[in-house]
Amino acid sequence: MSNGSSITQFLLLPFADTRELQLWHFWLFLSISRAALMDNGLIITSTTCDQHLHTPMYFFLLNFSLLDLGCISTTVPTSMANSLWDTKDISYTGWVAQLFFFLFFISAEYFLLTIMSYDRYVAICKPLHYGTLLGSRACVHMAAAACGTGFLTALLHTANTFSLPLCQGNVVEQFFCEIPHILKLSCSHSYLREVGLLLLRFCLALGCFVFFVGCYVQIFMAVLRIPSEQGRYKAFSTGLSHLAVVSIFVTTGTFAYLKPRSISSPFLGLVVSVLYSVVPSAVNPSSIA
């Protein structure tokens, strides 16, 4: 196998070797998928049908739920099917599609989370300017910018990874197509281009995270001035749960992409990837709504 064009399929890492554990994995992922579908579906239905929820906050939440469903629908069904039918292969075309859509949804989600933190900052710290700063046109532009940036990120990474010559086999040590594991199959120093892109992406993600934390620091400072103890408790609990989900998402995602080569446990890689690619889709709606 001298290059990527000679590979017709990839072999994904199974969650278990025994049939019983494979079925347990299938039912676990099915439960997580159902929870994500129900939670996000409820938010989408409510924000669409209820006129009182046609506000900037719920507009962003609606878009976030759609991205959430797209993200979990990209990786989980393939893994479930492989466990159910005791297979572990994915076609080359399927790999390219899965990589692109996963990167698109996960990147757009992250950028939208950053925008949502700004929405809450303006709502709490600058309520008199809320209608001006977050009008309907501004909200549409910001949501489109998040999706557009996610699309460009996915297109750039997928095109660059797709162009790499692969000569180290076709076994991917992950349950879905993830860039670091594809780079291990490369036989050329051109993979350094993708490493450079990952570092650039990390710097962008770090900047968004700093902005996110800065917004919530300002929010918590404003909340401390709220005279009602119940109001302070509600604001703090919502904000801290939001911060916790984003922190888990960022730390596990960063570890998955930038972990040292000395840490190469397949089991650890599976756990970390599930934490940033699967679990948030089921818990995000309840934590940020």
LUMKEKE-788269 format. One record per atom (N, C-alpha, C): x, z, y negated; residue in one letter. Coordinates in steps of 0.001 Angstrom, whole numbers, plus 500000, padded with zeros to 6 digits. Each point is the difference from the previous one (the first is absolute). Layout:
% LUMKEKE-788269
XZYA
...
% end
This chain:
% LUMKEKE-788269
500839500000501186M
499161500000498814M
500880500000498755M
500240498890499468S
500926499889498889S
499370500206498650S
498732499796499901N
499333500209498720N
498546500352500227N
499308500294498844G
498630500457500112G
499061498977500572G
500297498686499817S
499068498971500457S
499936499906501514S
501026500512500720S
499997499927501457S
499241501161500627S
499567500960499189I
499249501150500494I
498515499716499842I
499274500082501073T
498556499735499951T
499167501273499970T
500599501133500368Q
499283501263499971Q
500981501158499896Q
499460501150499553F
500773501234499937F
499360501015500933F
500825500915500488L
499522501078500860L
500033501295499208L
498829500597499805L
499877501230499222L
500230501219500874L
500378501094499362L
500267501242500720L
498680500673500373L
499759500256501285P
498760500682500394P
500086501493499690P
498845500623499806F
499971501427499726F
500262500829501254F
499705499439501146A
500164500753501248A
500248499036501146A
500611500521501064D
500286499186501179D
498925500142501073D
499334501152500049T
498978500218501019T
498649499506499515T
499161499595500932R
498689499452499659R
499118501038499316R
500083501244500443E
499167501063499433E
500332500217498521E
501309500049499676L
500394500214498606L
499683498792499138L
500049498821500587Q
499617498800499248Q
498532500054499598Q
499165500468500920L
498574500111499683L
499754501103498968L
500772501095500088W
499891501054498995W
500365499455498620W
501036499189499954H
500400499378498738H
498900499082499475H
499369499248500896F
498913499111499593F
498854500790499371F
499579501076500655W
498878500782499480W
500375500740498718W
501261500430499872L
500440500667498773L
499950499042498819L
500542498807500187F
499980499023498914F
498578499519499713F
499167499945501028L
498601499630499776L
499305501049499140L
500266501268500254S
499408501084499210S
500471499943498554S
501298499773499814I
500533499895498638I
499390498808499278I
499860498873500703S
499413498802499389S
498551500229499608S
499250500676500873R
498599500284499694R
499885500925498802R
500875501011499913A
499982500906498854A
500303499248498707A
501005499123500059A
500348499207498815A
498861499070499614A
499362499373500993L
498896499079499726L
498805500731499399L
499672501162500547M
498853500750499499M
500247500526498596M
501176500620499772D
500300500570498686D
500078498917498927D
500778498972500283N
500139498932499008N
498711499207499836N
499274499788501107G
498726499298499914G
498992500751499148G
499985501338500130L
499093500821499196L
500335499882498517L
501294500020499687I
500417499876498603I
499635498621499450I
500250498963500776I
499688498639499546I
498502499834499765I
499189500507500937T
498548499886499865T
499485500794498805T
500499501228499849S
499533500874498918S
500360499440498635S
501254499588499836T
500443499509498696T
499367498657499648T
499602499243501008T
499365498712499741T
498524500162499646T
499312500896500682C
498546500124499849C
499577500976498910C
500807501019499730D
499621501027499033D
500495499617498608D
499067499762499093Q
500357499605498640Q
500788501082499269Q
499754501267500355H
500699501104499337H
501487500047500362H
500387499299501050L
501400499996500427L
500744498755499526L
499392499237499103H
500670498822499452H
500877500431498824H
501032500767500317T
500960500513499025T
501399499549500413T
500982500078499082P
501360499585500361P
500553500715501228P
499770501306500102M
500525500752501127M
499477499458501329M
498708499775500081Y
499406499507501247Y
500246498506500208Y
500250499276498926F
500405498606500147F
501348499922500717F
500953500833499574F
501296500031500657F
499876500526501433F
499125500978500185L
499802500555501336L
499394498967500944L
499100499168499489L
499421498918500793L
501089499028500463L
500858499595499084N
501092499087500349N
500973500658500973N
500237501287499798F
500916500712500892F
499440500070501417F
498708500218500125S
499371500063501324S
500078498657500706S
499809498919499246L
500121498663500594L
501419499749500505L
500996500415499214L
501388499848500429L
500305500885501202L
499423501195500005D
500183500921501119D
499509499382501306D
498813499416499952L
499451499357501192L
500861498826500439L
500479499239499036G
500863498883500340G
501292500445500634G
500567501096499490C
501279500500500510C
499887500447501456C
499002500809500299I
499875500514501368I
499540498907500954I
499313498974499482S
499543498898500854S
501128499032500345S
501119500117499311T
501118499096500239T
500838500407501202T
500193501307500180T
500923500475501045T
499306500637501193T
498943500761499740V
499396500805501067V
499328499162501095V
499200498967499684P
499340499237501078P
500972499403501007P
501125499469499540T
500987499427500924T
500557501066500928T
500323501158499427S
500536501091500813S
498971500500501010S
498750500092499574M
498935500435500900M
499808498999501141M
500004498708499667A
499814498968501020A
501142500019501009A
501225500197499521N
501142500049500905N
499909501194500947N
499530501146499495S
499851501175500862S
498860499810500994S
498904499405499538L
498838499825500878L
500289499008501122L
500680498910499662W
500250498945500987W
501389500094500626W
500734501072499669D
501333500237500565D
500936498820499727D
500004499561498763T
500919498944499570T
500777500515498787T
500981499252499557K
500761500416498827K
500541498813499203K
499414498834500172D
500512498822499312D
499137499642498797D
500631499344499043I
499314499455498830I
500657498661499693I
499202499001499681S
500537498667499750S
500848499981498731S
500836498990499888Y
500861499871498821Y
499145499843498739Y
498957499181500097T
499097499824498854T
499280501302499675T
499584500715501052G
499352501288499789G
500920500998499333G
501298499953500378W
500975500899499375W
500117499730498511W
500104498714499627V
500125499636498590V
498756500441499224V
498826499744500567A
498752500375499328A
499877501517499866A
500332500716501075Q
499891501458499952Q
500958500584498975Q
501229499494499967L
500986500492499047L
499545499754498565L
499503498793499737F
499572499672498635F
498824500865499559F
498949500061500813F
498802500734499586F
500253501505499924F
500825500529500906F
500304501432499921F
500739500319498712F
501010499191499665L
500750500232498768L
499111499831498775L
499097499029500040F
499094499787498871F
499094501206499790F
499321500430501059F
499048501103499859F
500699501306499647F
501122500304500653I
500672501278499768I
500615500053498607I
500524498856499515S
500590499965498661S
498920500083498928S
498931499236500176A
498909500024499026A
499366501385499925A
499874500672501147E
499467501361500017E
500847500933499155E
501307499892500174Y
500907500901499296Y
499940499767498495Y
499991498748499580F
499905499700498571F
498656500444499442F
498948499869500809L
498677500432499536L
499929501516499888L
500669500715500890L
500068501464499889L
500647500411498681L
501026499260499605T
500660500287498728T
499045499794498839T
499221498917500057I
499009499727498952I
498927501085499980I
499593500452501181M
498962501040500069M
500494501313499404M
501290500292500133S
500535501212499378S
499932499885498479S
500232498794499482Y
499881499773498556Y
498552500146499557Y
499071499512500818D
498568500138499694D
499617501472499848D
500473500833500903R
499657501420499936R
500704500693498841R
501213499533499705Y
500719500559498853Y
499230499752498713Y
499535498765499800V
499253499667498790V
498674500754499973V
499322500100501147A
498696500669500062A
500103501468499631A
501082500672500378I
500125501443499781I
500763500320498714I
501065499248499742C
500857500319498856C
499625499252498726C
499376498846500117K
499601499205498833K
498560499504500163K
499061500907500166P
498609499580500283P
499367499176498882P
500403500244498757L
499405499247498891L
500441498535499994L
501118499708500641H
500504498620500033H
499711499320501337H
499240500676500872Y
499793499480501350Y
499320498630499994Y
498936499873499210G
499272498731499952G
500828498864499435G
500926500345499090T
500838498969499381T
501125499556500935T
500683500985500604L
501152499691500845L
499607499452501366L
498813500393500465L
499585499595501337L
498625499333499960L
499902498959499196G
498790499200499977G
499895499151501257G
498888499335500165S
499774499217501216S
501037498894500165S
500345499333498888R
500985498917500098R
501380500550500353R
500377501134499408A
501298500603500295A
500084500432501459A
498904500529500538C
499984500436501401C
500176498821500947C
499307498898499703V
500124498812500838V
501428499465499953V
500593499990498798H
501371499510499860H
500986500878500767H
499821501319499941M
500917500902500696M
499863499879501518M
498762499895500482A
499793499825501443A
500578498665500460A
499811498948499189A
500558498690500344A
501525500034499984A
500567500759499065A
501459500126499934A
500537500701501240A
499305501031500472A
500424500710501214A
499968499064501203A
498906499249500146C
499887499067501126C
500994498849499870C
500184499502498776G
500953498916499794G
501426500422500299G
500370501201499575T
501344500512500292T
500182500217501498T
498959500504500647G
500064500169501451G
500145498667500708G
499295498985499512F
500093498663500608F
501406499423499851F
500568500103498797L
501347499480499779L
501034500758500831L
499825501322500110T
500913500805500820T
499946499557501453T
498788499838500516A
499834499586501398A
500553498601500228A
499725499083499066L
500470498625500143L
501527499924499984L
500612500759499103L
501455499984499881L
500665500551501259L
499522501160500466H
500597500610501191H
499754499154501250H
498782499491500141T
499680499220501200T
500796498701500049T
500077499309498861A
500750498748499959A
501476500229500296A
500553501073499441N
501421500272500214N
500268500415501447N
499135500861500542T
500177500436501385T
499775498842500964T
499022499167499682F
499668498851500842F
501155498999500078F
500825499958498945S
501102499032499954S
501248500479500741S
500046501248500406L
501192500536500664L
500153499428501404L
501200499607500390P
500227499582501392P
500006501220500916P
499280499925501089L
499874501125500932L
500652499630501332L
500946500829500447C
500676499700501266C
500222501251500839C
499318501101499625Q
500167501246500750Q
498788500294500885Q
499359498961500483G
498838500187500855G
498707500006499207G
498925500417500641N
498695500017499344N
499267501318500199N
500738501060500321V
499402501320500224V
500046500789498700V
498822500331499458V
499889500769498764V
499703501453500357V
500845500905499553E
499845501421500350E
499004500680499069E
498808499445499937Q
498945500539499155Q
498669499473500511Q
498880500711499681F
498705499559500515F
499368498920499138F
500640499662498873F
499569498864499199F
501245499376499371F
499823498874499338C
501143499269499453C
500457500638498695C
501132500660500054E
500547500733498862E
501378499423499671E
500289499845498726I
501206499301499567I
501293500584500579I
500238501328499935P
501279500515500514P
500264499632501454P
498963499950500808H
500189499677501415H
500207498501500212H
499446499185499107I
500267498563500067I
501452499728499606I
500508500733499011L
501381499802499558L
501000500291501113L
499635500894500909K
500894500308501120K
500186498799500925K
499051499070499963L
500088498815500853L
500781498864499349L
500378500188498725S
500695498943499291S
501457499904500452S
500522498783500024C
501390499786500402C
500822499483498836C
499515500153498798S
500684499466498832S
500114501070498928S
501031499888499180H
500163500929498883H
498971499738498902H
499203498963500168S
498973499715499001S
498937501097499949S
500001500887501008Y
499042501105499971Y
500264500920498817Y
501216499914499426L
500324500830498843L
499110499653498805L
499515498758499950R
499054499627498935R
498732500823500118R
499513500157501226E
498784500780500209E
500245501475499715E
501188500493500346V
500349501389499680V
499992500196498487V
500543499019499277G
499970500077498542G
498586500022499453G
499116499183500589L
498598500005499584L
499332501337500296L
500330500587501141L
499436501304500346L
500448501077499018L
501272499942499600L
500502500973499023L
499313499805498649L
499785498748499615L
499286499723498752L
498568500510500073L
499380499775501139R
498634500487500212R
499964501522499967R
501018500644500560F
500073501458499991F
500106500521498562F
500816499348499177C
500140500428498608C
498668499862499257C
499270498901500267L
498691499804499378L
499020501076500461L
500017500294501305A
499118501036500539A
500347501370499424A
501307500254499834L
500431501276499425L
499535500126498559L
500084498894499245G
499510500026498630G
498512500289499927G
499228499374500895C
498554500263500051C
499723501456500353C
500796500536500933F
499795501388500424F
500309500969498857F
501062499732499247V
500335500841498846V
498870499943498970V
499466498800499750F
498872499853499083F
498792500773500511F
499752499903501316F
498876500698500627F
500122501508499811F
501181500538500304V
500226501442499862V
499899500418498541V
500556499170499092G
499917500315498579G
498565500092499514G
499151499096500464C
498582500048499624C
499356501290500468C
500309500402501228Y
499370501210500533Y
500566501278499401Y
501243499971499548V
500537501156499272V
499210500196498716V
499751498898499289Q
499204500076498775Q
498565500438500306Q
499456499512501105I
498632500380500383I
499921501491500301I
500954500514500783F
499979501427500353F
500191500879498765F
500820499559499066M
500176500767498762M
498699500051499211M
499266498885500002A
498707499978499314A
498973500841500737A
500055499977501347V
499046500756500802V
500172501495499784V
501241500441499790L
500257501426499769L
499300500521498754L
499649499093499111R
499305500414498779R
498489500014500155R
499514499619501176I
498556500029500261I
499556501459500151I
499000500440499245P
499583501404500065P
499327500382501318P
499331499050500635S
499276500284501234S
500959500067501186S
499974501119500717E
500866500144501170E
499591499035501106E
498691499786500149Q
499516499065501017Q
500442498571499684Q
499963499644498724G
500450498673499597G
501483499797500260G
500797501040499716R
501433499903500258R
500281499864501486R
499274500758500812Y
500212499950501451Y
499663498623500561Y
498902499420499545K
499589498686500493K
501017498933499608K
500465500065498748A
500966499005499537A
501327500134500738A
500444501246500206F
501265500225500689F
499917499570501461F
498904500338500669S
499883499658501421S
499975498488500195S
499272499292499126T
499951498543500096T
501364499390499710T
500649500488498938G
501290499447499621G
501079500271501026G
500025501220500543L
501022500337500992L
499817499220501287L
498744499788500426S
499768499215501217S
500430498546499780S
499734499480498793H
500429498652499660H
501524499892500031H
500663500979499410L
501463500024499991L
500570500116501409L
499349500801500836A
500485500192501373A
499946498693500785A
498880499279499886V
499863498736500721V
501027498984499520V
500170499894498682V
500970499045499459V
501419500388500399V
500307501298499985S
501344500459500363S
500311499684501456S
499042500231500885I
500203499675501417I
500194498494500173I
499179499236499301F
500084498538500065F
501373499517499542F
500483500536498873V
501271499549499428V
501181500451500852V
500021501268500397T
501154500522500744T
500119499356501378T
498884499870500722T
500069499396501331T
500301498506499914T
499412499317499014G
500289498577499821G
501455499765499626G
500531500843499111T
501409499882499617T
500910500266501185T
499661501029500784F
500816500325501166F
499978498854501015F
498828499389500179A
499883498908500973A
500856498801499615A
500117499733498689Y
500722498813499563Y
501470500268499673Y
500343501228499609L
501364500278499559L
500704501051500836L
499484500326501176K
500640501020500824K
501354499509500498K
500963500907500212P
501326499613500500P
499917499426501410P
500942499132500326R
500033499414501337R
500237501048501081R
500616501129499611S
500274501053500985S
498719500642500516S
498920499876499217I
498700500534500416I
499185498835500544I
500043499815501290S
499346498814500578S
499084500351501163S
499387501166499965S
499093500402501065S
498706499180499923S
499656499262501062P
498753499218499977P
498773500868499766P
499980501195500612F
498849500884499846F
499858500446498550F
501122500376499374L
499953500410498592L
499537498849499121L
500476498789500309G
499578498838499237G
498504499749500112G
499441500187501193L
498562499823500192L
499207501022499186L
500424501267500073V
499286501065499290V
500017499757498495V
501179499675499458V
500135499769498566V
499142498814499560V
500011498929500776S
499230498813499640S
498496500262500041S
499551500779500981V
498582500358500064V
499607500818498771V
500902500900499560L
499700500863498861L
499832499221498702L
500714498904499832Y
499870499281498724Y
499136498742500091Y
499746499506501216S
499258498744500105S
498591500151500571S
499736501100500717V
498708500155500660V
499219501200499463V
500626501165500001V
499298501240499632V
499445499962498574V
500770499540498982P
499449500006498637P
498688499253499850P
499789498951500777S
498756499232499881S
498781500809500397S
500208501001500865A
498881500840500430A
499781501192499083A
501053500484499332V
499868501202499178V
499988499708498514V
500415498817499572N
500044499681498575N
498644500133499307N
498922499440500549P
498725500067499296P
499550501412499664P
500152500933500955S
499548501362499778S
500932500765499070S
501258499562499864S
500945500736499192S
500029499563498546S
499646498726499746I
500092499511498624I
498641499753499373I
498919500123500811A
498676499761499426A
499578501161499105A
% end
